[in-house]
Amino acid sequence: MAAPTNHGSLWSLWHQVFTDLFRWIGVLGRELSSTRGRWVVLALPMLWLLAFFLVPFLLVLKISFASPASGVQPPYTPMVGSAEDGALTLRFALAGWRLLLTDPLYITAYVNSLVFASVSTLCCLVLGYPIAYGIARARPAVRGVLLVLVILPFWTSSLLRSYALIGILRTNGLLNQVLMGLGITDAPLTILHTDLAVYIGISYNYLPFMILPLTANLMRLDFTLLEAAADLGARPLTSFLRITLPLSLPGIVAGSLLVFIPAVGEFVIPDLLGGPDALTIGRAIWTEFFSNRDWPMASTVAIAMLALIVLPMLLFEYVQDKRLEGSRR
């Protein structure tokens, strides 16, 4: 015969369990709000960066000092070897780094990538600033619709958008048909497989990255300053150059970095729209990895590209910090 269940005792037990659970959650919340808790919160993204940025970077850096090898997988020599007496030896090959600094092919690839990224960033700034300013000055209901229209291209793949540009920019494409229909040109223009097509493709794909931070910055702008400047007799251009433009510099810097950094390593757009003459860092890395099977050379090009981007950014941040410290004094 089963013993009767004491429902009161069971309810007291569950009540105590949940009470202790909620008390533990409260203690955890207070702990996270303390100094130690802030370190715990900061440790999570740092561990993420350590696992998915620093570790792969060190692996690629190690491969850049190896030598290519055929018939083995992966196709490069190990860095740590053993001598005849059994001692461990380290093998560093600098042939890839010497070739990177002496071969005009790689120098041309770096120069082309920097030119493509710089001109495209400038085009995005010229096109995106008026759009961001208009969105910031619009009514809240209209502003939401305009922001959706800016984000809408992200709903499709960048590869599909680049293929769509091929149909627009080719000789018998939509753009040439419109130009000849309006009587602007008598013959179709050669736009596809030129540098102009690369500029158009990068600017089109990365324009939202310029508009969004600019819009966020301009929305915080106190537009009553412009009204005060107009009351004092300032012309619109003067008000823009002395008030709007200086206050929007953080948004300009953020948008330019968001466009320039990925544009330097862009591979798909120059390959599809620029044709065989649009040699970039991305294409050089692709060729060394998959065509030549020279992983050490590809890793060397990738490390140099990263240094080319990161070092100027660190220098810029250092100069900005020094300037801020000087202004506070």
N, C-alpha and C positions, 0 to 999 in steps of 0.2 A: 504494500500500500504506500503510494507516494505521499511525501510530506507536504502539507499545505504551504503555498507560497506566501511569503510575507510581502505584500505589495507595498506597504509603507516603507520597509527597509530598502526594497529595490528602488523605489522612487528617490529616497534619500541618497542612495549610492549614485544614481545617474545625475541628480542635482549637484552633488559634490564634484563629480567628474567635469561637468560643464562649467561649474563655477571656477574650478582650478584652471580649465582650458582658457576661459576668457581672461582670467587674471594673468595667465602666462602671456597671452596675446598683448594685454596692456603693458606688461613689463617689457616685452619685446619692442613695442612701439616707443616706449620711453627710452629704451636703450638705443634704438635707431636714431632718435632725436638728439642723443648725446654725442660727444666728440668721438667716442669709439664707434658709435653707430654710423657716423658720417664716413669714417674710414672703411667700414664694411660696405657701405653703398658705393664708395669710390673704387673699392677693390674689384667689384663685379665687372665694370667695363674695362678696367685695367687688365684683368685676367683674360677677357675676350680679346683685347688688342694683343696681348702677349701670345695667345694661342693662334690667332688667325692673321697676325701681321708680323710680329717680331720673329716668330719661329720660321714661317715661310721665307722671310727676308734673309735670315741667317742661312737657311738651306740653299737659296739661290746664290748668296754670296760665296758659300763654300764651293758650289758647282763652278762659279766663275774662275776659280783658281785651279780647276782641274784641266785635263787634256782630253780631247775627243778620242773615243775608241770605237772601233767597229766590231761587230759580232758579239757584243755583250749588251746586257740590259741592266741598268740604264747605260747609255752610250758615252760614258766618260770614265776616266781612271779614278780610283779611290785616292783620297787625300792621305790617308794613313796606310802605310805599307810596312813590310818587314824586310830587314836586311838579311844577308846570308848568315850572320851570327845570331839571328833571332831578335835583334833590337828593332824597336819601332821607329819608323822614319816618317817625316812629314814631307809631302811633295806639293810644291806650289808652282804652278805654271802661269807665267805672265805673258804668254804669247798673245792671248786674247786682248789684254789691256794694251799691249803695244800696237796691235793691229787696229784697235779702236781709235787710237790717237794718230795713226799714220795713214790709214786707208781713207781716201777721199769719199768713198761710198758712204761710210757711216757718218762722216762729218756733214755730207750733203743731207743725209736723212735727218740729222738733228736740226740743221738749219731750216729745212723745209717744215718740220714739225713745229718749230718755234714760230715761223712765219705764218703758217696756217692757223695756229692757235691764237696768235696775237691779233691778226687781222680779223678773224672770226669773233674774238672777244670784243674788239672795237665795234664791229657791225652789230653785235647783240646789244651793246650799250647804247648805240645811236638809235636802234629800233625799239629797244625795251624801255628806255627812260620815258619817252612820251606816253607809252602804254601804261607803265606803272604810275605815272603822275595822274593820268586820267582815271585810273581805277581808285587811287587814293582820294581823289576829289569827288568821286561819284557818291550817290546816296547809298546807304547800307544795303538796301534790297538789290539795287543794280550792281553794286560791288560784288555781291556773292555770285551773280550770274556771270559777270566778267571774269572772275577768278576761275570759275568752272570752265569757261571757254579757253583760258590760258592753260589749265591743267589737262584739258581734253586730249591733246596729242599724246600724252603719256599713256592713254588707254590702248594705244596700238604700239607694236614693236618698232624700235628704231630702224631695224632692218627693213621692215615693210615700208616705212616712210621713205627710206633711201631708195628703194626700188620704185616707189611712186614718183620720186623726183626724176628718175631716169626717163619715164614716160613724158614728163613735163619738159625736160631740158634737151631732149634729143632733137635731131635736125627737123624731123616732121612731127615734133611734139606740140603740146598745147601752147607753150610760150611763143614759139616761132609762128604758129598759126595766128595767134592773137596779134603779134607785132606786124605780120604781113597783112592781116585783115584790116588793121587800123592805118595801113600805109606808112608805118614808121620805117620799115625795111622792105627792100625789093626782093631780097634773097634770104633764105634761112641762115641764122647765125650759128656758128659752131660754139656751143656752150658746154655740152657734155664732153667729158674727158679733158677738161682744162682746169686751171687753178680756180677760175671763177666758179665753176660748179662745186668745187670743194668748199669754198667760202659760203656758198649758198646752202649747201647741205649741212655744214657744221652749225651755221647760224640758225637754220630752221630747227634743227634737232635740239639745240641747247638754249634757244631763246627763253623758254620758261624758267631756266635756272637763273637768268638775269632778272626777269620780271618779278619773280616772287620775293626775293630779299629786298629789292628796291621798293616794292609795294609795301612790305612790312615796315621799312624804314620811313617812307613818306607818309604813311598813315599816322605815325607818331609826331609828325611835324605840326607845329602850331601855325596854322595858316592865317591867324590874326596878325602875325608879323608882317605878312605881305600886305594886308590891308593898312597897317600902320605905315609901312614904307610908301604905299600909294598916297596916303594922306599927306605925307611929308614931301611929295613931289617926285618920288623915284619912278622911273620908267619900268615897265615889266621886265625888260632885259636886265636892267640894273638890279632889280629885286631878285631875279633868278640867280644872277652871278654872285651876289653878295649874301643872300639868305638861303635860298633853296638848295643851291649846289653845295655850299660848304656843309650844311646840315645833313645832306644826303650822302656824304662821302663814305660813311660806314657801309651803307647799302651798296654803293658802287664797288667798294673793295670786295665785299662778300660775294656779290654777283659775278664780278670779274674772276675771282678765284674759282668759283663753282663752274665757270665756263672754261677757263684757261687750262686748269689742271687735267680734266679728262680729255680735252681737245688735243693736248700734246701727245698723248698715247693713243689717239683714235686710229683705228685700222680699217673698219668697215667702210666708212664714208669716203676717205681718199681712195680706197681700192675700187669701189663701185663707180664713183663719180669722177675721180681724177684720172683714171686710166693707168697705163704702165709707167708713165713718167712721174707720177706723184709718189715719189719715194719718201716714206716717213719712218719714224722709229718703230711704229707698230708693225709695218710691213717687214722691216728688217728683222724684228724678233720672230715673226711668223715664219719667214724664210729660213732662218737659222734653226729653229726648233723642228719644223715639220718637213722642209725640203732638204736641207743640208744635214739634218740630224746632228748638228753641232750645238749641243746643249751648253757647253762652257761659253761659247761665243754669244749665244742668245742670252745667257745669264749676265754676261758682262754688259751687253747693251741695255738690259733691263735695269741693272744696278746704276749704270751711268745716267739713265733717264730719270730714275728716282732721285739721284743726287742733284740732277739739273733742276728738278722741281722743288725739292725740299730745302736745299741750302739757301736759295734766294728768299723763300718764305721765312725761314728762321732768322735770316739777316734782317728782313723787314720787321718781324716781330721784335727783334732786339732794338732796332732803331726807334720803333714806336714806343716801347717801354721806356727807353731813355728819354724820349721827348716828353712823355707823360710825367716822369719823375722830375724833369726840369721845370715843367709848368707848375707842378704842385709846390715846388720850392719858391 
